Amino acid sequence: QVQLVESGGGLVQPGDSLSLFCVTSGFTFSSYAMGWFRQAPGKEREFVAACGGNGLKTGYEDSVKGRFTISRDNAKNTLYLQMNSLKPEDTAVYYCAATHSLNDSTWYNLIDDYDYWGQGTRVTVSS
């Protein structure tokens, strides 16, 4: 049974940092590209960051470049998102997602590319 469980969300002030975690099970983690998406209230789900199966190549949405860092630990079957210099517009529910990939360098930024999703963790940035 495939499971993706996000954690680490919370209420922070603008300029603060937060680390998100996605613990996975039920599949061969290193064979899957992983991504983070977010959905703000009243908006569609959008791409945030992604990485290939080996974690060496990554991609980011423009508004988070230089502030967010995606990483993974294949030994722990865990995906991370380090978020720095948070802004109110980063407020959203953050989801991790997984998709099988034959190329361990390829990352994906489209919702339809992904096969499995977590339930999300809420991040609120407010003063």
C-alpha positions, 0 to 999 in steps of 0.5 A: 500500500503506497503511503505519503505522509506530510508533516512539518506545517504550521503557523509562522511569521513572514521571514521565518523558515519551516521544514516540511517532510514527506515520509513514504512507504509501499514503493521503491522510493529511489525509483520515483521522481518526487514533487511538492505542490501547494494549494492556497485557499480559493486557488488551484493546486500549483507546482512548487519543486521537484527532483529526480530519483537520485535527487541530483537534479531539481526544479522550482517554481519561479516564486520560490527559487532561492528560498526553497530547497527540495531534497531527499534521503533515499535510505529513509524514503523521505522527501524534504522541503526547506522553506526560508524567507517565507511570505504570506503568499506562501500560505497554502496546503502543501502536498508531496507527490510521487511518480515512477520514472525510468530516468533517475535524473528527470523531474516533473512539474505537472500535476498529471505527471504524478501517480500518488499524493499525500494528504497535505500539511498546512502552512500559514505565514502571517504576522 
